[in-house]
């Protein structure tokens, strides 16, 4: 072999060795948290997405917490990440939104939700969109929406009683999607020739999957589902623009009014990404939470009995037992809200919340470098035995006397800080109304399914199938399930 060839090989070996060393030993103006960066480029992505079948802290996080502590470094989908399973650091990250940390998601997430989605926008634009959403899902709007939610739930449950079995995850997802689509874009699923939700189903299956974009993979199907859904939304927006102007009746009308204003910061692209995220977030997370709630209510009869007693008491206090739920009755559902909090605490539907460090941050002797991603891990906080006794036990009474409406160092199921989930109230209304109708008018028996898989997002691979029947008067106090 010639000296030139030997020299080139030597240079290549030295370059690769230096690159590998830098990958495994990232530069930092301080002390990085312990951890492993995994394989070059791939990092620890495969292990992060490895499936598990427990409600416990994901093995990827739990194993590293045992080895490195509650703050550790890793690399996911090509990006260096600091994982926080530390309640104090996680809380600090939320409180320092826009100052020390900023909302951020890996490139694959941005590709899925859109580059102009609300989670990727900051400052004035984020506050502007948040106020837009509150016009639809804020408390005043929800007060008016309460009877419609109840009517929708009762109608669906009545149809379910005519079936031998109903898969509750898909059934509740369809119900909530249709209600939300009606409020957002006046989409009538029963009379429409376009199956809008079908595209979201394809989208969801690959949402939290290994990001390999080739035909046949879940991630590829996810992107195709988004593409089709966005086209449908864009076509709907264009059709609405051609219609005669009228008083605002849904969110689409409100969006068109904003787009028409002189100097508006809103663009069509931002509006469509917002609509897409609202449709997805409104039904997928809530239907998962309801499925988990029904699973646990079926397994914990004393919890179900106490929940039923609370809702029976609401009916007994009415002059007309057949009247609609009132906002005052909704706000009185103390134990129901405890059940909801306990459900989302154990379910951990959102396995990770991402941020990015805007500058070097020092915490407990470690440095989080500027530009690095940070992943807050809610399961590690919600299943901490030092805070929650027997953390995997479903015990709504653990919330008695505590704060159940906000976020804290020990509860972040709906995020925290300035980006506390704007749809939280809408989710709680839907869950509370659903549970009210279920325990006062029906009884059910699980027939099959109910097992879970995390990849790391929560899934029910075999669904949760139940048989629903109308409850006769004599059953009200004797056998709630």
C-alpha positions in Angstrom: 0.0 0.0 0.0 1.3 3.4 -0.9 2.4 6.0 1.7 -0.4 8.3 0.5 -3.0 5.6 1.0 -1.6 4.8 4.5 -1.7 8.5 5.3 -5.3 8.9 4.2 -6.4 5.9 6.3 -4.5 7.3 9.3 -6.2 10.7 8.9 -9.6 9.0 8.6 -9.1 6.9 11.7 -7.9 9.9 13.7 -10.9 11.9 12.5 -13.4 9.2 13.3 -11.8 8.6 16.7 -12.0 12.4 17.5 -15.6 12.5 16.3 -16.6 9.5 18.5 -14.8 11.0 21.5 -16.7 14.3 21.1 -20.0 12.4 20.7 -19.5 10.4 23.9 -17.9 13.4 25.7 -19.9 16.5 24.7 -18.3 19.9 25.5 -19.8 21.7 28.5 -18.9 24.9 30.4 -19.3 23.0 33.7 -20.2 19.5 34.8 -22.7 17.6 32.6 -25.1 15.2 34.4 -24.1 11.6 34.2 -25.5 9.3 31.5 -24.8 7.8 28.2 -25.0 9.3 24.7 -25.5 5.9 23.1 -24.5 5.1 19.6 -23.4 8.0 17.3 -26.4 9.7 15.7 -28.8 7.0 16.8 -28.1 7.7 20.5 -30.4 5.7 22.8 -33.5 6.1 20.6 -34.2 2.4 20.2 -34.2 1.8 23.9 -36.4 4.9 24.5 -39.0 3.5 22.1 -38.8 -0.1 23.4 -42.3 -1.3 24.4 -43.3 -2.1 28.0 -46.6 -3.3 29.5 -46.7 -1.5 32.9 -48.2 1.7 34.3 -44.9 2.1 36.2 -42.1 4.5 35.3 -40.8 3.5 31.8 -37.8 1.1 32.1 -35.7 3.5 30.0 -36.1 6.2 32.7 -36.3 4.0 35.7 -33.1 2.1 35.0 -31.2 5.3 34.4 -32.5 6.9 37.5 -31.2 3.9 39.5 -27.8 4.2 37.8 -27.3 7.9 37.4 -29.9 9.7 39.6 -33.0 11.8 38.7 -31.1 14.0 36.3 -29.2 12.4 33.4 -28.0 13.0 29.9 -28.8 10.9 26.8 -29.3 11.3 23.0 -32.7 10.8 21.3 -33.4 11.0 17.5 -30.0 12.8 16.9 -30.3 15.4 19.7 -28.5 15.6 23.1 -31.1 15.6 25.8 -31.1 16.2 29.6 -33.8 14.1 31.2 -35.4 15.5 34.4 -37.1 13.1 36.8 -36.4 15.6 39.5 -39.5 17.4 40.7 -37.7 20.6 41.6 -35.9 20.9 38.2 -39.0 20.0 36.3 -41.0 22.7 38.1 -38.2 25.2 37.5 -38.2 24.4 33.8 -41.9 25.1 33.6 -41.6 28.4 35.6 -38.8 29.7 33.5 -40.6 29.4 30.2 -39.4 32.1 27.8 -36.5 33.1 30.1 -34.2 30.2 30.7 -36.1 27.5 28.9 -38.3 27.5 25.8 -40.9 25.1 24.4 -39.2 22.8 22.0 -39.7 19.4 20.4 -37.4 17.1 18.3 -37.5 17.7 14.6 -39.6 14.5 14.1 -42.4 16.0 16.3 -42.3 19.3 14.5 -42.6 17.4 11.2 -45.7 15.6 12.6 -47.5 18.6 14.1 -46.3 21.3 11.7 -43.5 23.9 11.9 -46.0 26.5 13.0 -47.9 24.5 15.6 -48.7 26.3 18.8 -46.1 24.2 20.7 -43.3 25.6 18.6 -44.4 29.3 18.8 -43.2 31.6 21.5 -43.8 35.0 23.1 -46.6 37.2 21.7 -47.6 34.7 19.1 -48.2 31.9 21.6 -50.2 34.2 23.9 -52.2 35.4 20.9 -53.1 31.8 19.9 -53.8 30.8 23.6 -56.4 33.6 23.8 -58.0 32.4 20.6 -58.3 28.9 22.0 -59.8 30.2 25.3 -62.5 31.9 23.3 -63.8 28.4 22.5 -62.6 26.3 25.5 -62.6 28.9 28.3 -64.9 28.6 31.3 -67.6 30.9 29.9 -67.9 29.0 26.7 -67.9 25.7 28.6 -70.8 26.8 30.7 -72.9 27.2 27.5 -71.5 23.9 26.1 -72.3 21.8 29.1 -75.9 20.7 28.0 -74.6 19.8 24.5 -71.8 17.7 26.0 -74.4 15.9 28.2 -76.8 15.3 25.3 -73.9 14.0 23.1 -72.8 11.5 25.8 -76.3 10.3 26.5 -77.1 9.8 22.8 -73.9 7.8 22.3 -74.4 5.6 25.4 -78.0 4.8 24.4 -76.6 3.6 21.0 -73.9 1.5 22.8 -76.6 -0.4 24.8 -77.8 -1.8 21.5 -74.5 -3.4 20.8 -73.2 -6.7 22.2 -70.0 -5.0 23.1 -68.4 -1.6 22.6 -64.6 -0.9 22.5 -64.5 2.1 24.8 -61.3 3.7 23.6 -62.4 4.0 20.0 -66.0 4.7 20.9 -65.2 7.6 23.2 -62.6 8.9 20.8 -65.2 9.0 18.0 -67.7 10.7 20.2 -65.3 13.4 21.4 -63.8 14.0 18.0 -67.3 14.5 16.4 -68.2 17.0 19.2 -65.0 18.9 18.9 -65.1 19.0 15.1 -68.6 20.4 15.3 -67.5 23.2 17.6 -64.4 23.9 15.6 -65.5 23.6 12.0 -69.2 22.7 12.1 -68.2 19.2 10.8 -71.2 16.9 10.8 -69.8 13.4 10.8 -73.1 11.7 10.3 -74.0 13.6 7.1 -70.5 14.2 5.7 -69.1 12.3 2.8 -65.6 12.9 4.2 -64.2 10.8 7.0 -62.0 13.4 8.7 -61.3 11.2 11.8 -60.0 8.4 9.7 -56.9 10.4 8.8 -56.3 11.2 12.5 -56.5 7.5 13.4 -53.6 6.8 10.9 -51.8 9.8 12.3 -52.1 8.6 15.9 -50.8 5.1 15.3 -47.4 6.5 14.4 -47.3 9.5 16.6 -44.9 8.1 19.2 -43.1 5.6 17.1 -39.6 5.1 15.8 -39.0 8.0 13.3 -38.3 6.0 10.2 -40.0 7.6 7.3 -40.2 4.8 4.7 -43.4 3.2 3.3 -44.9 0.7 5.5 -43.7 2.1 8.8 -46.0 3.6 11.5 -44.2 6.9 11.2 -44.7 7.1 7.5 -48.4 6.3 7.9 -48.5 9.0 10.5 -47.2 11.6 8.2 -49.5 10.5 5.4 -52.5 10.8 7.8 -51.4 14.4 8.7 -51.0 15.3 5.0 -54.5 14.1 4.2 -56.1 15.7 7.3 -54.4 19.0 6.5 -55.6 19.0 2.9 -59.2 18.4 4.1 -58.9 21.3 6.6 -57.5 23.6 4.0 -60.3 22.7 1.5 -62.9 23.4 4.2 -61.3 26.7 5.0 -61.3 27.7 1.3 -65.0 26.7 1.0 -65.9 28.7 4.0 -64.1 31.7 2.5 -66.4 31.5 -0.5 -69.6 31.5 1.6 -71.5 34.7 2.4 -70.3 36.5 5.5 -72.3 35.7 8.6 -72.0 36.1 12.3 -69.4 33.9 13.9 -70.8 30.5 14.8 -67.8 28.3 15.1 -64.0 28.5 15.5 -63.5 28.5 11.7 -65.6 31.7 11.4 -63.5 33.3 14.2 -60.3 32.3 12.4 -61.5 33.9 9.2 -62.4 37.1 11.0 -58.9 37.2 12.4 -57.3 36.5 9.0 -59.2 39.4 7.5 -58.0 41.9 10.0 -55.4 44.4 8.9 -52.0 43.7 10.3 -53.1 40.4 11.8 -50.2 38.2 13.0 -52.3 35.1 12.0 -51.4 33.3 8.8 -53.4 30.5 7.1 -50.6 28.1 7.8 -50.6 28.9 11.5 -54.4 28.7 11.6 -54.5 25.3 10.0 -51.7 23.9 12.2 -53.7 25.2 15.2 -56.9 23.5 14.0 -55.0 20.2 13.5 -53.5 20.2 16.9 -56.8 21.2 18.6 -58.7 18.3 16.9 -56.0 15.8 17.8 -55.4 16.9 21.4 -59.1 17.3 22.3 -60.1 13.7 21.6 -57.0 11.4 21.8 -55.8 12.3 25.3 -59.3 12.5 26.7 -60.5 9.2 25.3 -57.3 7.5 26.7 -58.0 9.0 30.1 -61.6 7.9 30.0 -60.6 4.3 29.1 -58.1 4.2 32.0 -60.8 5.6 34.3 -63.3 2.9 33.3 -60.6 0.2 33.6 -59.8 1.3 37.2 -63.4 1.8 38.2 -64.1 -1.8 37.0 -61.2 -3.0 39.2 -61.9 -0.9 42.3 -65.5 -1.3 43.3 -65.3 0.9 46.4 -64.1 3.8 44.3 -67.0 3.2 41.9 -69.4 3.1 44.8 -68.2 6.4 46.2 -68.3 8.0 42.8 -71.8 6.7 42.2 -73.0 8.0 45.5 -71.7 11.5 44.7 -73.7 11.6 41.4 -76.8 10.1 42.9 -76.8 12.8 45.5 -76.8 15.4 42.7 -79.9 13.9 41.2 -81.6 13.7 44.6 -81.1 17.4 45.2 -82.9 18.4 42.0 -86.5 19.5 41.8 -86.6 17.8 38.3 -84.4 14.7 38.3 -84.5 14.7 34.4 -83.1 18.2 34.0 -79.7 18.9 32.5 -76.5 19.2 34.5 -75.9 22.8 35.7 -72.5 24.5 36.1 -73.1 24.6 39.9 -73.6 20.8 39.9 -70.5 20.3 37.8 -68.4 22.4 40.2 -69.7 20.4 43.1 -68.3 17.1 41.9 -65.4 17.0 44.4 -64.8 13.3 44.4 -65.2 13.1 40.6 -62.3 15.6 40.2 -60.3 13.5 42.6 -61.0 10.5 40.3 -59.9 12.5 37.3 -56.7 13.6 38.9 -55.9 10.1 40.0 -56.6 8.8 36.6 -54.3 11.1 34.8 -51.6 10.7 37.5 -51.5 7.0 37.0 -52.1 7.0 33.3 -49.3 9.5 32.4 -50.7 9.9 28.9 -47.9 12.3 28.1 -44.7 10.5 28.8 -42.4 13.4 28.2 -42.6 17.2 27.9 -39.8 18.9 25.9 -38.0 22.2 26.4 -34.7 23.7 25.2 -32.2 25.6 27.4 -31.7 29.1 26.1 -28.5 29.6 28.1 -26.2 27.5 30.3 -28.2 26.5 33.4 -26.6 25.4 36.7 -28.7 23.1 39.0 -27.5 20.9 41.9 -23.9 21.0 40.7 -24.7 20.1 37.1 -24.8 22.3 34.0 -27.4 22.1 31.3 -25.7 23.5 28.2 -27.4 26.2 26.1 -29.1 24.7 23.1 -29.6 21.2 24.6 -33.0 19.7 24.8 -34.6 18.9 28.1 -37.2 16.3 28.7 -39.4 16.5 31.8 -40.6 13.0 32.7 -44.1 13.3 34.4 -44.2 9.5 35.3 -41.2 9.8 37.5 -42.8 12.6 39.4 -46.3 11.1 39.6 -45.1 7.6 40.6 -42.6 8.8 43.2 -43.2 6.7 46.4 -41.7 9.4 48.6 -44.7 11.6 47.5 -47.4 9.1 46.7 -47.8 6.1 49.0 -48.2 2.9 46.9 -48.0 5.0 43.7 -49.4 2.3 41.4 -52.5 1.9 43.5 -55.6 3.7 42.2 -56.6 5.8 45.2 -58.6 9.0 44.4 -58.9 9.8 48.2 -55.2 10.6 48.3 -56.3 14.0 46.8 -58.6 14.9 49.7 -57.9 18.4 51.0 -55.3 19.0 48.3 -55.1 21.3 45.2 -56.7 19.5 42.3 -57.0 22.3 39.7 -53.5 23.4 39.0 -49.9 22.2 38.5 -47.2 21.7 41.2 -43.8 20.2 41.7 -45.6 16.9 42.3 -48.4 17.0 39.7 -47.8 18.0 36.1 -50.3 15.9 34.1 -51.5 19.1 32.3 -48.0 20.7 32.0 -47.2 23.7 34.1 -46.2 27.4 34.1 -47.2 29.7 31.2 -47.9 26.6 29.0 -50.3 24.9 31.4 -52.6 23.0 29.0 -55.2 25.4 27.7 -57.7 22.5 27.1 -57.6 21.3 30.7 -61.0 22.6 31.6 -62.5 21.1 28.4 -61.0 17.7 29.2 -62.4 17.8 32.8 -65.8 18.8 31.6 -66.0 15.9 29.2 -64.7 13.4 31.7 -66.9 14.6 34.5 -70.1 14.6 32.3 -69.2 11.2 30.9 -68.8 9.7 34.3 -72.0 11.4 35.6 -74.1 9.8 32.8 -72.3 6.5 33.1 -72.8 5.9 36.8 -76.3 7.3 37.1 -78.0 5.8 34.1 -76.0 2.7 33.1 -74.1 -0.4 34.4 -71.3 -2.2 32.5 -69.2 -5.3 32.5 -65.8 -5.6 30.9 -65.8 -8.4 28.3 -62.2 -8.4 27.0 -59.0 -6.3 26.5 -57.7 -3.8 29.0 -54.0 -4.6 28.7 -51.7 -1.7 27.9 -48.5 -1.1 26.0 -46.2 2.0 26.2 -43.9 2.8 23.3 -43.5 5.2 25.2 -47.0 6.6 24.6 -49.9 4.8 26.1 -51.9 2.3 24.0 -54.5 -0.3 24.5 -53.5 -2.8 21.7 -56.6 -5.0 22.3 -58.8 -2.1 23.3 -61.1 -2.2 26.4 -64.4 -3.9 25.5 -67.5 -3.5 27.7 -71.1 -4.5 27.6 -73.3 -1.5 28.6 -76.9 -1.7 29.8 -79.4 0.8 31.2 -79.6 0.8 34.9 -83.0 0.1 36.5 -84.0 2.1 39.5 -83.3 -0.7 42.0 -79.7 -1.0 40.9 -78.9 2.6 41.7 -77.6 2.0 45.2 -77.0 -1.8 45.2 -74.7 -2.7 42.3 -73.2 0.3 40.5 -71.1 -1.8 38.1 
